Structures are given as C-alpha cells and as structure tokens.
C-alpha cells in the first residue's frame, strides 16, 4: 500500500511539473503572437495609409514637371 501511495505522490509531482511547463509554453506562444502582430500587422496597416499619401505627393510632383 505504501508503494502505491508513493507512486501516486510521484505522479502528482510530475503532473505539477507538466502543468507548469505547459503554462510557460502557452505564455511563450502568446507573446510570440503579440510580437508578430506588432512587428508585421501594424506596419501593414500603417502602409495602407502611407502609400496613398505617398502616391498623392508623387502625383503632385509629376504634374509640376519636377
């Protein structure tokens, strides 16, 4: 009976370690997603507004013959 209790305690410790590892991995993926959005998606959204403004200003220069 003592052996079974000891094995159950060992399994409980291992389950706690697995849970902690899974939580660290989840947080790692969350921060990876956040950084990806900041580095890739936000600049793309900025380009949506910057490109038309750039094209408009280049169009103004071409009409002046510069």
N, C-alpha and C positions, 0 to 999 in steps of 0.2 A: 504494500500500500504506500509506503514511503517513497518508493521508486516512482510510482505513478504521480504522486504529488510533486516530486522533484522535476519530473519531465514536464508537467503542466506549468510549473513556475518558469522553466527554461523557455517553453513555448511562449508564455506571456511576455517574457523579456524580448524574445525575438520579434514578436508581433509589435511591440512598442518600437523597436528599432526600425522595423519595416515602415510603420506609420510615420515616424519622424523623417525617414528618407523620402517617402512619397510626398510628404508636405514640402520638403525642401525642393524636390523636383517640380512640384506644382508651382511654387513661388518662382523658381527659375524660369519656367515657361511663361508665366505671367509677365515677368519683367522683360523677357525676350520679346513678347508680343507688344508691350508698351513701347519699348525702344524701337522696334521695327516700325510702328505707327509714326513715331516722332521723326524718325530718320527718313522714311520713304513716303508715307502717305501725306503728311503735312506739307512737305515741299512740292509734291504733285498738285495739291490743292492751291498752293501759292502760285504755281506756274499757270494755273487756269486763269488767274487774274493778271499775272505779269506779262504773258505772251501777247494778249490783245493790246495791252498798253504799249508794249514794245513795237508791235506791228503798226499801231496808230502813229507813234512818233516817227518810225521809219517812213511811213507813208507821207508824213508832213515834209520830211526832208527831200523825198523824191519829187514832190510837186514843186519845190523851190529850185530844183536843178542842182542840188548840192551833192 
